[in-house]
Amino acid sequence: MSRIYNFSAGPAALPEEVLQQAQEEMLDWHGSGMSVMEMSHRGKEFMSIAEQAEADLRELMAIPDNYKVLFLQGGASSQFAMVPLNLRKNGIFNYVNTGSWSKKAISEAKRFGEVAIAGTSSEGKFDVPSQEKLELNGNADYLHYTPNETIQGIEFPYVPNAGDVPLVADFSSSILSHPVDVYRFGIIYAGAQKNIGPAGLTLAIVRDDLITELGSDVPTMFSYKTHADNDSMYNTPPTYAWYLSGLVFQWLKKIGGLPAMAKINERKSEALYTAIDDSDFYSNPVDPGCRSWMNIPFILADAELDGTFLAEASEAGLKTLKGHRSVGGMRASIYNAMPEEGVQALIDFMADFEKRHG
Ligand SMILES: *Cc1c(COP(=O)(O)O)cnc(C)c1O
């Protein structure tokens, strides 16, 4: 067996130890005689898996008791609609627009009310607006932002102060990469396939007071209350993704939790940014004050070499480095599960490629 280093933006690499454990438990989970995939979600075996995963996540993120943790489906893209549907009172929604995923969230919210833009990246730049620049709308039902823009590689260096309105964050590509003060948020949501587990699971961490009875025109499955009242088992949840995410939470705890993970992520991203900045051959377009720890785009001085770079990288076992078409060049997604050796292998390859082609 030879495993490659997978720099995919999502679905992304999972910790090898977790995959091995899943393999060992695949046919017979803890003497149950079945695979987790075959279990009733209401049986005692799966209930214990579900409860352990939630308890471990609560511990990792220090989630206060007045927040529900919901294990949902539909991806972050469904949350783009669920957030306005569940929080709308005045029908005014405040959004910060810093890139592709912000834009998608905004266009979905427009179906349900009026969107007031609180701030944007500077024209033609890869940056985020400072707190002082945010135009907060006191009548808004919430303020929404995207802490990490997966495509542009922009990460907020601060948590916005939303004043009196709930702060809602799409943490799909940076959840669990470093500690966050959950109590500062009304809702944190994330699709699992980047930094949690396999595709199919979506996490929503929702403060109790934001879980309310909705009008009868809102589909049952789009109400947080439905899922909160039923411990995320109103219908069949994505059981195997839930289980694997639970294994990832245990892996994180073993490493030393989010403070330890953050140190590793800082080292990995600093090493790669330093390699990019020290060369005239590679460049990164993002303002150094808000560069992502998770998604690192880099452009080759000569775009004609992009194809050769990708082919040779792939040959060297460094896969899925092609950048998003809207940014061009390359993108290395280095989520929690990307080992430091993987980042070093990429840096070494880049130096060697530059020597031969630069
Ligand atoms: C990937 C991603 C999404 C979309 O997630 P789905 O689970 O595919 O709906 C939304 N927001 C961000 C920041 C992402 O990285």
The ligand as an SDF file (V2000), in Angstrom:
LIG
                    3D

 15 15  0  0  0  0  0  0  0  0999 V2000
  -16.9620   23.6210    1.2320 C   0  0  0  0  0  0  0  0  0  0  0  0
  -17.5970   24.8210    1.8280 C   0  0  0  0  0  0  0  0  0  0  0  0
  -18.9810   25.0250    1.7820 C   0  0  0  0  0  0  0  0  0  0  0  0
  -19.9200   24.0700    1.0930 C   0  0  0  0  0  0  0  0  0  0  0  0
  -20.0880   22.9440    1.8570 O   0  0  0  0  0  0  0  0  0  0  0  0
  -21.0890   21.7620    1.4360 P   0  0  0  0  0  0  0  0  0  0  0  0
  -21.0090   20.8800    2.6350 O   0  0  0  0  0  0  0  0  0  0  0  0
  -20.5520   21.1500    0.1870 O   0  0  0  0  0  0  0  0  0  0  0  0
  -22.4270   22.3390    1.2230 O   0  0  0  0  0  0  0  0  0  0  0  0
  -19.4890   26.1550    2.3870 C   0  0  0  0  0  0  0  0  0  0  0  0
  -18.6910   27.0440    3.0080 N   0  0  0  0  0  0  0  0  0  0  0  0
  -17.3490   26.8740    3.0710 C   0  0  0  0  0  0  0  0  0  0  0  0
  -16.5140   27.8870    3.7730 C   0  0  0  0  0  0  0  0  0  0  0  0
  -16.7690   25.7620    2.4770 C   0  0  0  0  0  0  0  0  0  0  0  0
  -15.4380   25.5990    2.5430 O   0  0  0  0  0  0  0  0  0  0  0  0
  1  2  1  0
  2  3  1  0
  2 14  2  0
  3  4  1  0
  3 10  2  0
  4  5  1  0
  5  6  1  0
  6  7  2  0
  6  8  1  0
  6  9  1  0
 10 11  1  0
 11 12  2  0
 12 13  1  0
 12 14  1  0
 14 15  1  0
M  END
$$$$
